[in-house]
Amino acid sequence: MIQRTRGLVLVGLMTLIIALVATFPARTAFSWASPPFVSMSGIQGTIWNGSAREFQTNGVYLRDLQWRARPLQLLTGKVLYQVTASPVSGFFDSEIALRLGGRVTLRNLTASVPLEMLARASGVRGLRGNASLQFERLELVSGRPAAMVGIIEASGVVVPPLSRASLGGYRAEFSTQNNGIVASVEDTDGVYDLAGSLRIGTDRSYQFLGKIMAKPGTPTELRSKLDTLLPADEAGRKELRFDGVY
C-alpha cells in the first residue's frame, strides 16, 4: 500500500512538472534568460508555442514573430523552433535551434527584407534597397555570425556615399572556412561591373577586395565619380578595398 501511494505521488509530481514546463510563459522565460543584445515586446503564449509583436537584435527588426517548438528535438540536446516573422516589408521563415552558450543556428532560412536592416552590419550608412536571403545554415554566437552557407541577392541598391540613385543588383554567396566566413560578390544587373571577395574573420574583422569598372550604360555622373575616387589599371578596372572590425 505504501509503495502504491509513493508511486501515485511520483506520478502526480511528474504530471505537475510536465504541466508547468508545457505551459511555462514565454514572457517569464525571456525576462529570465534574454541576452542583452535582444529585445522583444508584446510577448504572448508559452516557450513552446507563442508570439511577439516586435523583435530586435543588432539592428535587425521584425514584427509579428511566431514560434512553434519541436519537443522531440530535446533528445538531441537542442531546442528547435519553426519561426516566422514580418520585417517592415517582406517575410522571414526559418528553422531555429538554440544551444547552451548563446549559439543560435538558423537552417533553411528564406527571407525578403529591406537592405536597411543590414546597414548596421555592413557599416554603410543610409544603405537602401531589397535583399532576398536563401541560407542552408547561419550560425550566430552572441548575435554575431560564426558560420554562413547561403546566398544574398540585393536589388535596387542605393549607397548614398556613391549616389542617391539605384546602383542595380548584386549577389553574394557565402561559405565557411576554418579561419572564418568567405563570400564571392558580383553584380547581377548593376550599373557597375563588379567582382570581389569578402572575408569575415573569427576575430570580428572583415575585408572586401574587388575589381570594379563602368559599363557602357553606366550613367555619366557615376562614371565620373568612379574615375575621381579610384585609379584604374590597364584594363580600366579599379580596385576596391574595405576592411575593419564590426
N, C-alpha and C positions, 0 to 999 in steps of 0.2 A: 504493500500500500504506500509506504514511504517512497520507494523508488518510482512508483507511478506518479505520485504527487510531484516529485522532483522533475520527472520528465515533462509533466504538464507545465510546470513553472518555466523550464528551459525553453519549451516551445513557445510559451507566451512571451518570454523576453526576446526571443529571436524574431517573433512576429512584430513586436513593438519596434525593435531596432530596424527591421526591414521597412516598416511603415514610415518611421522617422526619416530614413535615408531617401526613400522613394518620394517623399513629399517635402524634402528639405528646400526651403525657399531660396531661389536664385539671388534675391536681393541680399539676404544674410550671408550667403557664400561669397558674393562679390565684395561685401564690406569687410569680410574677414581676410580674404586671400587675394584681392586685386593688386596687381603690380602698379607701381607709381606712374608708369607711362600709359596706362589705360584708364579711360573714364567711360562710364555708361550711365544713362538716366532712363527713367520710365521702365524699370525692370519689373517683369511680371512672370509668374509661373515658378517652376522648380528648376533644380540644376539638371534635370533630365529632359524637360520639355518646357521651353519658355520663350520670352521675347524681351526686347529692349527697344525703347523709342529711338535712342541715339547711342552711337558708339564712336569713340575717337581714340587714336593712338598714333603718335609720331606724325601728326599732320594728316592722317587718313581718317576721313569722316564718313560714317554710314548711318542710314536711318532704317527703321523697321527691321531690326535684326531679329531673326528667329532661329532657334536651335532645337535639335532633337537628338538625344543620345542613343548610342547603340550599346546597351549594358553588357552584352556578351563579350565585347572587346576588353572589358576589365580583366578578363582572364589572361590577356596578353601584357598586362601591366601598363595600359594606357587608357585614357578616357577619350572616346571617339564620338564626334558630333557631325551631323549634317547641318550646315549653316547656310542661310540665305539672307540677303540684305539688299538695300537700295542706296546707292550713292545719291548725290544731288541729281544726277541723271545717269541712266544705265541700270546695270544689275550686278549682283555678286552671288556666286554659288560655289561652295567648296566643302570638301570633307576635311574636318579639322581634328587633329589628335593632340591632346595635352599630356605632357610628361612632367615628372618632377624636375626641378631645376630651372623652370621657366622656359623650357623648349616647347615650341609650338610648330607642328608640321601640317601644312596645307597640301592636300592632294586633289587631283582632278579639279583644279581651280579654273573656273571660267568667269570672266567679268568684263564689263564695259564701263569705264569710268572716265570722268573728265581729267585731263592732264594736270589740272590744278592740284589734285590730290597727291601727285608725285613731285610737285615743285620743291617741297622741303627736302625730300630725299635726294633729288637731283642737284640741289643747290642753285637752280635757275629761278630767280625771282620773276614773277609775272608770267611764268610758263602757262600756255593755254593750248587747248585742242582736245582731242578724244583719244583714248587708249583702249585697245582690246587685248585682254590677257588670256593666255592659254598655258597653264602650268601643270606639268605632271607632278612636280614636287617643289615646295617652297618651305624652307625651314627657317624659323626665327628664334633667336636667343635674346631675351631681354628686349624684344621688339626690333632687333637688328637682323638682317639677312645673314644666314650661315651657310645655306645651300640653295641653289636655284636651278631648276631644269624646266625650261619653257620658253615662251615667246611673248614679246610685247610688240604690238603693231600700233603705231600712232598716226593719226591723220589730222589735217588742219593745224599743224604745229605752228605756234606763234612764240617767238623768243624775242621779247622787247629789246634787249641789247643789240640785236641784229636788225630787226624790222618789226613793225606792228602789223604787217601783212602776213598772210599764211605762207609758211615755207614748205607746205605739202606734207607728204607722208614718209615715214621711216620705220624700220624694223630692227629689233634686237633679239637675238637668240642666245639664251643663257645656258651655261653648263657649269658643273662644279669640279674643281681640281683640288689636289692636296693643299695648295697654298692659297686657296680662295675661289672666288667666283669669276668666270670669264664670260664675255659676250661678244659676238660679232655684230656689228652695226652697219646698216646700209640703207640707202634711200630706196623707196618704192616708187613714188611719183613726186619726189621732192623737187624744189626749184634748183637745188644743188645736186651734183653728182658726189655722193659721199660713201666712203668705205673706211671702216676702222674697227678697233677692238677696245673693249672696256674690261678692266681688271679691278675687282674689289677684294682687297686683302683681308686676312683674318685679323689684322691689327686695325681694321676700320679705315684703312687708306683706300683711295681709289685713283685710277689713272685711265685716261682715254687718249689713245693715239690714233690718228686717222689722216686720210687724204681727202681734200675737198676741192672741187672746181666748178666753175659755172657751166651751165648747159646752154645750148643755142637759144632756148626760150627763157632763160633767166632774165628777169626784169633789170633794166639798166641801173636802177638805184641799188639793187642788191649786188649786181656785178661790181659796181664801183666800190661799194662798201667792203666787199671781199678783197678787192685789189688793194684798198687802203690798209686793211687790217693785217694782211699776211703776204709775205713774199712767195713767189711761185718758183717751181723747179722748171727744168727744160720742157717738160710735158704740159706745163700750165697748171699742175696740181699744187695745192698749198697744204702745208702740214698743220694739223690741229693737235693741240696737246692741252689737256686739262688734268690736274692732279690736286690731291688734298686729302683731308681726313673728315669723315662725316660723323 
